[in-house]
Amino acid sequence: MSRTEFVIATAIVLFIAFCLGWFANWLLHRFTRVAAGDVADLDRMSQELHEAEETRDQAISYLEQREAELTNQLNQTEAELRAAMEGIREARHEADEMRDYIAKQGKA
């Protein structure tokens, strides 16, 4: 192989290596490229997700507050019910005592 043939063969090999490298670079960028519209969509979606999470957190705190209020109201209502039931029990007992007293007075 003469010197000229060697230079031409080396140039061809280097050109082929350059073409393969360029093609690999093009393929890599083709598959990993993110369009500007996609980035805008991702930004919009992340903003909407953030807003949704804030709304969810607000709803959870509202529900916890409302649950505490309702639990307190239920406890108060149950206490009032117990007091009313105790009052009715005492009134029945007094009514029974009065009936017994009246019955004893009627026999005498």
N, CA, C and O atoms as CSV, one atom per row, in Angstrom:
chain,resi,resn,atom,element,x,y,z
A,1,MET,N,N,0.857,-1.156,0.000
A,1,MET,CA,C,0.000,0.000,0.000
A,1,MET,C,C,0.907,1.223,0.000
A,1,MET,O,O,1.801,1.352,0.836
A,2,SER,N,N,0.661,2.114,-0.950
A,2,SER,CA,C,1.488,3.307,-1.053
A,2,SER,C,C,0.999,4.345,-0.057
A,2,SER,O,O,-0.049,4.207,0.575
A,3,ARG,N,N,1.785,5.358,0.049
A,3,ARG,CA,C,1.468,6.428,1.003
A,3,ARG,C,C,0.173,7.115,0.629
A,3,ARG,O,O,-0.606,7.442,1.524
A,4,THR,N,N,-0.095,7.346,-0.615
A,4,THR,CA,C,-1.306,8.012,-1.080
A,4,THR,C,C,-2.527,7.146,-0.770
A,4,THR,O,O,-3.544,7.651,-0.294
A,5,GLU,N,N,-2.429,5.859,-1.036
A,5,GLU,CA,C,-3.543,4.963,-0.729
A,5,GLU,C,C,-3.825,4.945,0.771
A,5,GLU,O,O,-4.980,4.902,1.196
A,6,PHE,N,N,-2.753,4.977,1.570
A,6,PHE,CA,C,-2.922,4.986,3.024
A,6,PHE,C,C,-3.623,6.251,3.489
A,6,PHE,O,O,-4.498,6.184,4.352
A,7,VAL,N,N,-3.264,7.392,2.942
A,7,VAL,CA,C,-3.888,8.669,3.307
A,7,VAL,C,C,-5.361,8.657,2.898
A,7,VAL,O,O,-6.221,9.100,3.659
A,8,ILE,N,N,-5.651,8.150,1.698
A,8,ILE,CA,C,-7.037,8.106,1.223
A,8,ILE,C,C,-7.851,7.143,2.093
A,8,ILE,O,O,-8.979,7.471,2.459
A,9,ALA,N,N,-7.328,5.996,2.424
A,9,ALA,CA,C,-8.033,5.025,3.264
A,9,ALA,C,C,-8.270,5.608,4.655
A,9,ALA,O,O,-9.348,5.449,5.226
A,10,THR,N,N,-7.255,6.283,5.195
A,10,THR,CA,C,-7.410,6.908,6.514
A,10,THR,C,C,-8.459,8.008,6.450
A,10,THR,O,O,-9.262,8.138,7.374
A,11,ALA,N,N,-8.476,8.802,5.388
A,11,ALA,CA,C,-9.466,9.868,5.233
A,11,ALA,C,C,-10.868,9.279,5.138
A,11,ALA,O,O,-11.809,9.815,5.722
A,12,ILE,N,N,-11.008,8.182,4.406
A,12,ILE,CA,C,-12.325,7.538,4.273
A,12,ILE,C,C,-12.787,7.010,5.632
A,12,ILE,O,O,-13.944,7.194,6.008
A,13,VAL,N,N,-11.881,6.350,6.373
A,13,VAL,CA,C,-12.230,5.819,7.690
A,13,VAL,C,C,-12.621,6.958,8.628
A,13,VAL,O,O,-13.611,6.844,9.350
A,14,LEU,N,N,-11.862,8.051,8.630
A,14,LEU,CA,C,-12.191,9.191,9.486
A,14,LEU,C,C,-13.519,9.831,9.081
A,14,LEU,O,O,-14.293,10.251,9.941
A,15,PHE,N,N,-13.784,9.907,7.774
A,15,PHE,CA,C,-15.049,10.470,7.299
A,15,PHE,C,C,-16.225,9.600,7.736
A,15,PHE,O,O,-17.263,10.099,8.171
A,16,ILE,N,N,-16.034,8.282,7.608
A,16,ILE,CA,C,-17.101,7.362,8.045
A,16,ILE,C,C,-17.315,7.492,9.556
A,16,ILE,O,O,-18.457,7.495,10.017
A,17,ALA,N,N,-16.213,7.602,10.343
A,17,ALA,CA,C,-16.336,7.767,11.792
A,17,ALA,C,C,-17.060,9.079,12.117
A,17,ALA,O,O,-17.899,9.130,13.017
A,18,PHE,N,N,-16.718,10.150,11.363
A,18,PHE,CA,C,-17.396,11.434,11.564
A,18,PHE,C,C,-18.884,11.305,11.266
A,18,PHE,O,O,-19.719,11.792,12.028
A,19,CYS,N,N,-19.216,10.649,10.155
A,19,CYS,CA,C,-20.635,10.477,9.791
A,19,CYS,C,C,-21.379,9.653,10.827
A,19,CYS,O,O,-22.505,9.991,11.191
A,20,LEU,N,N,-20.770,8.581,11.307
A,20,LEU,CA,C,-21.408,7.768,12.339
A,20,LEU,C,C,-21.605,8.572,13.633
A,20,LEU,O,O,-22.653,8.475,14.270
A,21,GLY,N,N,-20.611,9.354,14.012
A,21,GLY,CA,C,-20.730,10.194,15.213
A,21,GLY,C,C,-21.818,11.238,15.052
A,21,GLY,O,O,-22.606,11.469,15.969
A,22,TRP,N,N,-21.860,11.870,13.884
A,22,TRP,CA,C,-22.898,12.877,13.635
A,22,TRP,C,C,-24.285,12.241,13.673
A,22,TRP,O,O,-25.217,12.808,14.244
A,23,PHE,N,N,-24.422,11.055,13.060
A,23,PHE,CA,C,-25.706,10.363,13.044
A,23,PHE,C,C,-26.119,9.953,14.461
A,23,PHE,O,O,-27.289,10.077,14.821
A,24,ALA,N,N,-25.177,9.469,15.262
A,24,ALA,CA,C,-25.475,9.086,16.648
A,24,ALA,C,C,-25.896,10.312,17.456
A,24,ALA,O,O,-26.825,10.242,18.261
A,25,ASN,N,N,-25.209,11.437,17.239
A,25,ASN,CA,C,-25.570,12.677,17.926
A,25,ASN,C,C,-26.977,13.125,17.513
A,25,ASN,O,O,-27.769,13.541,18.358
A,26,TRP,N,N,-27.277,13.041,16.250
A,26,TRP,CA,C,-28.606,13.433,15.747
A,26,TRP,C,C,-29.688,12.543,16.363
A,26,TRP,O,O,-30.727,13.036,16.803
A,27,LEU,N,N,-29.435,11.210,16.391
A,27,LEU,CA,C,-30.406,10.297,16.999
A,27,LEU,C,C,-30.612,10.602,18.480
A,27,LEU,O,O,-31.743,10.616,18.967
A,28,LEU,N,N,-29.524,10.842,19.183
A,28,LEU,CA,C,-29.610,11.137,20.610
A,28,LEU,C,C,-30.445,12.392,20.850
A,28,LEU,O,O,-31.324,12.391,21.712
A,29,HIS,N,N,-30.186,13.445,20.111
A,29,HIS,CA,C,-30.948,14.686,20.271
A,29,HIS,C,C,-32.386,14.535,19.792
A,29,HIS,O,O,-33.296,15.177,20.316
A,30,ARG,N,N,-32.578,13.695,18.811
A,30,ARG,CA,C,-33.931,13.483,18.289
A,30,ARG,C,C,-34.826,12.829,19.331
A,30,ARG,O,O,-35.996,13.187,19.468
A,31,PHE,N,N,-34.270,11.869,20.064
A,31,PHE,CA,C,-35.079,11.141,21.040
A,31,PHE,C,C,-35.127,11.818,22.412
A,31,PHE,O,O,-36.053,11.573,23.185
A,32,THR,N,N,-34.161,12.649,22.719
A,32,THR,CA,C,-34.147,13.301,24.034
A,32,THR,C,C,-34.579,14.752,23.976
A,32,THR,O,O,-34.632,15.418,25.010
A,33,ARG,N,N,-34.882,15.244,22.820
A,33,ARG,CA,C,-35.252,16.645,22.668
A,33,ARG,C,C,-36.625,16.892,23.296
A,33,ARG,O,O,-37.552,16.102,23.120
A,34,VAL,N,N,-36.736,17.995,24.027
A,34,VAL,CA,C,-38.008,18.397,24.629
A,34,VAL,C,C,-38.434,19.678,23.926
A,34,VAL,O,O,-37.695,20.663,23.892
A,35,ALA,N,N,-39.615,19.648,23.378
A,35,ALA,CA,C,-40.124,20.814,22.658
A,35,ALA,C,C,-40.494,21.911,23.649
A,35,ALA,O,O,-40.794,21.636,24.810
A,36,ALA,N,N,-40.468,23.152,23.180
A,36,ALA,CA,C,-40.815,24.286,24.030
A,36,ALA,C,C,-42.266,24.170,24.495
A,36,ALA,O,O,-42.585,24.530,25.628
A,37,GLY,N,N,-43.125,23.682,23.648
A,37,GLY,CA,C,-44.523,23.482,24.035
A,37,GLY,C,C,-44.661,22.469,25.152
A,37,GLY,O,O,-45.497,22.625,26.042
A,38,ASP,N,N,-43.830,21.417,25.105
A,38,ASP,CA,C,-43.856,20.407,26.161
A,38,ASP,C,C,-43.404,21.003,27.485
A,38,ASP,O,O,-43.970,20.696,28.535
A,39,VAL,N,N,-42.385,21.854,27.437
A,39,VAL,CA,C,-41.905,22.499,28.661
A,39,VAL,C,C,-42.986,23.405,29.224
A,39,VAL,O,O,-43.202,23.434,30.436
A,40,ALA,N,N,-43.668,24.145,28.359
A,40,ALA,CA,C,-44.755,25.008,28.812
A,40,ALA,C,C,-45.879,24.177,29.426
A,40,ALA,O,O,-46.455,24.560,30.444
A,41,ASP,N,N,-46.189,23.040,28.806
A,41,ASP,CA,C,-47.214,22.156,29.357
A,41,ASP,C,C,-46.799,21.614,30.720
A,41,ASP,O,O,-47.614,21.547,31.640
A,42,LEU,N,N,-45.535,21.229,30.848
A,42,LEU,CA,C,-45.047,20.726,32.127
A,42,LEU,C,C,-45.106,21.810,33.200
A,42,LEU,O,O,-45.481,21.534,34.340
A,43,ASP,N,N,-44.737,23.044,32.844
A,43,ASP,CA,C,-44.824,24.144,33.806
A,43,ASP,C,C,-46.267,24.388,34.233
A,43,ASP,O,O,-46.546,24.584,35.416
A,44,ARG,N,N,-47.177,24.375,33.271
A,44,ARG,CA,C,-48.593,24.601,33.579
A,44,ARG,C,C,-49.130,23.484,34.464
A,44,ARG,O,O,-49.849,23.736,35.431
A,45,MET,N,N,-48.774,22.240,34.122
A,45,MET,CA,C,-49.253,21.110,34.911
A,45,MET,C,C,-48.687,21.150,36.330
A,45,MET,O,O,-49.396,20.831,37.285
A,46,SER,N,N,-47.421,21.539,36.479
A,46,SER,CA,C,-46.851,21.605,37.825
A,46,SER,C,C,-47.518,22.712,38.633
A,46,SER,O,O,-47.739,22.545,39.832
A,47,GLN,N,N,-47.842,23.836,38.002
A,47,GLN,CA,C,-48.551,24.919,38.692
A,47,GLN,C,C,-49.952,24.454,39.117
A,47,GLN,O,O,-50.382,24.721,40.239
A,48,GLU,N,N,-50.655,23.766,38.226
A,48,GLU,CA,C,-51.987,23.261,38.555
A,48,GLU,C,C,-51.921,22.227,39.674
A,48,GLU,O,O,-52.787,22.197,40.548
A,49,LEU,N,N,-50.900,21.388,39.648
A,49,LEU,CA,C,-50.727,20.404,40.706
A,49,LEU,C,C,-50.484,21.092,42.044
A,49,LEU,O,O,-51.043,20.691,43.064
A,50,HIS,N,N,-49.652,22.123,42.036
A,50,HIS,CA,C,-49.380,22.873,43.260
A,50,HIS,C,C,-50.656,23.508,43.803
A,50,HIS,O,O,-50.919,23.450,45.004
A,51,GLU,N,N,-51.446,24.111,42.923
A,51,GLU,CA,C,-52.709,24.726,43.341
A,51,GLU,C,C,-53.683,23.673,43.871
A,51,GLU,O,O,-54.388,23.913,44.851
A,52,ALA,N,N,-53.719,22.515,43.226
A,52,ALA,CA,C,-54.605,21.440,43.680
A,52,ALA,C,C,-54.182,20.938,45.058
A,52,ALA,O,O,-55.032,20.646,45.900
A,53,GLU,N,N,-52.884,20.836,45.290
A,53,GLU,CA,C,-52.412,20.402,46.600
A,53,GLU,C,C,-52.771,21.422,47.670
A,53,GLU,O,O,-53.159,21.043,48.775
A,54,GLU,N,N,-52.648,22.719,47.360
A,54,GLU,CA,C,-53.033,23.754,48.316
A,54,GLU,C,C,-54.527,23.691,48.612
A,54,GLU,O,O,-54.945,23.819,49.763
A,55,THR,N,N,-55.328,23.494,47.571
A,55,THR,CA,C,-56.775,23.387,47.757
A,55,THR,C,C,-57.106,22.170,48.612
A,55,THR,O,O,-57.964,22.244,49.492
A,56,ARG,N,N,-56.434,21.054,48.358
A,56,ARG,CA,C,-56.650,19.849,49.152
A,56,ARG,C,C,-56.285,20.088,50.615
A,56,ARG,O,O,-57.021,19.676,51.512
A,57,ASP,N,N,-55.156,20.750,50.859
A,57,ASP,CA,C,-54.747,21.033,52.232
A,57,ASP,C,C,-55.757,21.939,52.932
A,57,ASP,O,O,-56.062,21.742,54.108
A,58,GLN,N,N,-56.275,22.934,52.206
A,58,GLN,CA,C,-57.289,23.811,52.791
A,58,GLN,C,C,-58.559,23.030,53.102
A,58,GLN,O,O,-59.172,23.232,54.151
A,59,ALA,N,N,-58.954,22.145,52.202
A,59,ALA,CA,C,-60.159,21.347,52.422
A,59,ALA,C,C,-59.977,20.425,53.627
A,59,ALA,O,O,-60.895,20.260,54.430
A,60,ILE,N,N,-58.810,19.834,53.751
A,60,ILE,CA,C,-58.551,18.940,54.881
A,60,ILE,C,C,-58.600,19.720,56.190
A,60,ILE,O,O,-59.191,19.254,57.164
A,61,SER,N,N,-57.986,20.904,56.225
A,61,SER,CA,C,-58.009,21.686,57.462
A,61,SER,C,C,-59.433,22.137,57.782
A,61,SER,O,O,-59.827,22.151,58.948
A,62,TYR,N,N,-60.211,22.507,56.757
A,62,TYR,CA,C,-61.607,22.895,56.991
A,62,TYR,C,C,-62.401,21.719,57.545
A,62,TYR,O,O,-63.173,21.879,58.490
A,63,LEU,N,N,-62.212,20.535,56.960
A,63,LEU,CA,C,-62.944,19.351,57.424
A,63,LEU,C,C,-62.559,18.988,58.858
A,63,LEU,O,O,-63.416,18.603,59.654
A,64,GLU,N,N,-61.265,19.110,59.189
A,64,GLU,CA,C,-60.846,18.821,60.556
A,64,GLU,C,C,-61.463,19.813,61.534
A,64,GLU,O,O,-61.900,19.431,62.619
A,65,GLN,N,N,-61.497,21.097,61.146
A,65,GLN,CA,C,-62.100,22.118,62.002
A,65,GLN,C,C,-63.597,21.849,62.161
A,65,GLN,O,O,-64.136,21.920,63.266
A,66,ARG,N,N,-64.249,21.545,61.065
A,66,ARG,CA,C,-65.696,21.281,61.107
A,66,ARG,C,C,-65.992,20.034,61.937
A,66,ARG,O,O,-66.962,20.002,62.693
A,67,GLU,N,N,-65.150,19.004,61.793
A,67,GLU,CA,C,-65.332,17.792,62.579
A,67,GLU,C,C,-65.188,18.090,64.066
A,67,GLU,O,O,-65.956,17.571,64.876
A,68,ALA,N,N,-64.215,18.920,64.434
A,68,ALA,CA,C,-64.035,19.287,65.835
A,68,ALA,C,C,-65.259,20.045,66.352
A,68,ALA,O,O,-65.721,19.793,67.465
A,69,GLU,N,N,-65.783,20.970,65.548
A,69,GLU,CA,C,-66.976,21.714,65.948
A,69,GLU,C,C,-68.169,20.779,66.145
A,69,GLU,O,O,-68.891,20.885,67.137
A,70,LEU,N,N,-68.369,19.871,65.202
A,70,LEU,CA,C,-69.501,18.944,65.291
A,70,LEU,C,C,-69.342,17.981,66.468
A,70,LEU,O,O,-70.325,17.646,67.131
A,71,THR,N,N,-68.127,17.540,66.728
A,71,THR,CA,C,-67.884,16.661,67.874
A,71,THR,C,C,-68.200,17.398,69.172
A,71,THR,O,O,-68.814,16.834,70.078
A,72,ASN,N,N,-67.782,18.657,69.259
A,72,ASN,CA,C,-68.076,19.463,70.433
A,72,ASN,C,C,-69.582,19.643,70.596
A,72,ASN,O,O,-70.118,19.510,71.697
A,73,GLN,N,N,-70.250,19.944,69.501
A,73,GLN,CA,C,-71.705,20.123,69.537
A,73,GLN,C,C,-72.392,18.811,69.942
A,73,GLN,O,O,-73.344,18.832,70.721
A,74,LEU,N,N,-71.926,17.691,69.428
A,74,LEU,CA,C,-72.491,16.393,69.795
A,74,LEU,C,C,-72.303,16.117,71.277
A,74,LEU,O,O,-73.223,15.647,71.946
A,75,ASN,N,N,-71.115,16.405,71.791
A,75,ASN,CA,C,-70.870,16.191,73.219
A,75,ASN,C,C,-71.793,17.061,74.074
A,75,ASN,O,O,-72.316,16.600,75.089
A,76,GLN,N,N,-71.991,18.307,73.669
A,76,GLN,CA,C,-72.896,19.189,74.405
A,76,GLN,C,C,-74.326,18.661,74.355
A,76,GLN,O,O,-75.034,18.667,75.362
A,77,THR,N,N,-74.741,18.207,73.180
A,77,THR,CA,C,-76.098,17.680,73.028
A,77,THR,C,C,-76.286,16.426,73.879
A,77,THR,O,O,-77.330,16.253,74.507
A,78,GLU,N,N,-75.283,15.555,73.902
A,78,GLU,CA,C,-75.375,14.359,74.732
A,78,GLU,C,C,-75.443,14.717,76.210
A,78,GLU,O,O,-76.176,14.078,76.964
A,79,ALA,N,N,-74.689,15.730,76.636
A,79,ALA,CA,C,-74.739,16.160,78.034
A,79,ALA,C,C,-76.120,16.714,78.367
A,79,ALA,O,O,-76.666,16.437,79.435
A,80,GLU,N,N,-76.685,17.499,77.443
A,80,GLU,CA,C,-78.031,18.030,77.659
A,80,GLU,C,C,-79.056,16.895,77.714
A,80,GLU,O,O,-79.981,16.932,78.526
A,81,LEU,N,N,-78.895,15.899,76.863
A,81,LEU,CA,C,-79.800,14.750,76.863
A,81,LEU,C,C,-79.724,14.002,78.187
A,81,LEU,O,O,-80.750,13.640,78.762
A,82,ARG,N,N,-78.495,13.769,78.672
A,82,ARG,CA,C,-78.344,13.083,79.959
A,82,ARG,C,C,-79.012,13.883,81.080
A,82,ARG,O,O,-79.665,13.311,81.953
A,83,ALA,N,N,-78.842,15.211,81.050
A,83,ALA,CA,C,-79.472,16.049,82.080
A,83,ALA,C,C,-80.991,15.981,81.972
A,83,ALA,O,O,-81.679,15.899,82.990
A,84,ALA,N,N,-81.518,16.012,80.759
A,84,ALA,CA,C,-82.963,15.938,80.564
A,84,ALA,C,C,-83.498,14.581,81.018
A,84,ALA,O,O,-84.543,14.505,81.665
A,85,MET,N,N,-82.781,13.514,80.677
A,85,MET,CA,C,-83.217,12.182,81.094
A,85,MET,C,C,-83.203,12.061,82.621
A,85,MET,O,O,-84.103,11.464,83.211
A,86,GLU,N,N,-82.189,12.625,83.246
A,86,GLU,CA,C,-82.126,12.602,84.709
A,86,GLU,C,C,-83.295,13.397,85.302
A,86,GLU,O,O,-83.887,12.977,86.296
A,87,GLY,N,N,-83.627,14.537,84.699
A,87,GLY,CA,C,-84.770,15.334,85.151
A,87,GLY,C,C,-86.075,14.571,85.004
A,87,GLY,O,O,-86.925,14.606,85.894
A,88,ILE,N,N,-86.234,13.884,83.887
A,88,ILE,CA,C,-87.453,13.087,83.674
A,88,ILE,C,C,-87.515,11.952,84.683
A,88,ILE,O,O,-88.583,11.656,85.218
A,89,ARG,N,N,-86.395,11.322,84.943
A,89,ARG,CA,C,-86.338,10.233,85.924
A,89,ARG,C,C,-86.754,10.742,87.308
A,89,ARG,O,O,-87.528,10.090,88.009
A,90,GLU,N,N,-86.236,11.905,87.691
A,90,GLU,CA,C,-86.594,12.480,88.982
A,90,GLU,C,C,-88.076,12.860,89.017
A,90,GLU,O,O,-88.744,12.668,90.033
A,91,ALA,N,N,-88.594,13.405,87.894
A,91,ALA,CA,C,-90.008,13.781,87.840
A,91,ALA,C,C,-90.902,12.544,87.957
A,91,ALA,O,O,-91.935,12.593,88.626
A,92,ARG,N,N,-90.522,11.453,87.325
A,92,ARG,CA,C,-91.301,10.213,87.440
A,92,ARG,C,C,-91.283,9.689,88.874
A,92,ARG,O,O,-92.296,9.232,89.403
A,93,HIS,N,N,-90.107,9.769,89.482
A,93,HIS,CA,C,-89.991,9.302,90.853
A,93,HIS,C,C,-90.875,10.143,91.782
A,93,HIS,O,O,-91.565,9.604,92.648
A,94,GLU,N,N,-90.847,11.458,91.596
A,94,GLU,CA,C,-91.701,12.341,92.400
A,94,GLU,C,C,-93.179,12.066,92.133
A,94,GLU,O,O,-93.991,12.070,93.059
A,95,ALA,N,N,-93.532,11.823,90.855
A,95,ALA,CA,C,-94.930,11.531,90.519
A,95,ALA,C,C,-95.363,10.228,91.181
A,95,ALA,O,O,-96.489,10.136,91.670
A,96,ASP,N,N,-94.488,9.213,91.207
A,96,ASP,CA,C,-94.817,7.956,91.876
A,96,ASP,C,C,-95.006,8.173,93.377
A,96,ASP,O,O,-95.925,7.627,93.987
A,97,GLU,N,N,-94.124,8.974,93.956
A,97,GLU,CA,C,-94.261,9.270,95.381
A,97,GLU,C,C,-95.578,9.992,95.668
A,97,GLU,O,O,-96.241,9.706,96.665
A,98,MET,N,N,-95.954,10.926,94.793
A,98,MET,CA,C,-97.206,11.665,94.971
A,98,MET,C,C,-98.401,10.718,94.826
A,98,MET,O,O,-99.369,10.830,95.578
A,99,ARG,N,N,-98.342,9.793,93.875
A,99,ARG,CA,C,-99.437,8.829,93.710
A,99,ARG,C,C,-99.577,7.953,94.959
A,99,ARG,O,O,-100.678,7.693,95.443
A,100,ASP,N,N,-98.414,7.507,95.463
A,100,ASP,CA,C,-98.438,6.692,96.666
A,100,ASP,C,C,-99.010,7.469,97.842
A,100,ASP,O,O,-99.803,6.943,98.622
A,101,TYR,N,N,-98.603,8.714,97.958
A,101,TYR,CA,C,-99.098,9.567,99.058
A,101,TYR,C,C,-100.597,9.781,98.932
A,101,TYR,O,O,-101.332,9.688,99.915
A,102,ILE,N,N,-101.047,10.069,97.708
A,102,ILE,CA,C,-102.480,10.282,97.480
A,102,ILE,C,C,-103.253,9.000,97.752
A,102,ILE,O,O,-104.343,9.036,98.323
A,103,ALA,N,N,-102.682,7.852,97.338
A,103,ALA,CA,C,-103.347,6.572,97.576
A,103,ALA,C,C,-103.447,6.299,99.075
A,103,ALA,O,O,-104.471,5.796,99.538
A,104,LYS,N,N,-102.410,6.619,99.838
A,104,LYS,CA,C,-102.442,6.427,101.284
A,104,LYS,C,C,-103.438,7.364,101.943
A,104,LYS,O,O,-104.111,6.986,102.901
A,105,GLN,N,N,-103.534,8.583,101.435
A,105,GLN,CA,C,-104.481,9.558,101.986
A,105,GLN,C,C,-105.908,9.147,101.681
A,105,GLN,O,O,-106.810,9.362,102.492
A,106,GLY,N,N,-106.112,8.561,100.522
A,106,GLY,CA,C,-107.446,8.124,100.135
A,106,GLY,C,C,-107.913,6.943,100.966
A,106,GLY,O,O,-109.114,6.814,101.201
A,107,LYS,N,N,-107.011,6.068,101.425
A,107,LYS,CA,C,-107.371,4.897,102.223
A,107,LYS,C,C,-107.634,5.293,103.669
A,107,LYS,O,O,-108.381,4.631,104.389
A,108,ALA,N,N,-107.025,6.350,104.060
A,108,ALA,CA,C,-107.149,6.735,105.475
A,108,ALA,C,C,-108.396,7.447,105.771
A,108,ALA,O,O,-108.632,7.828,106.917
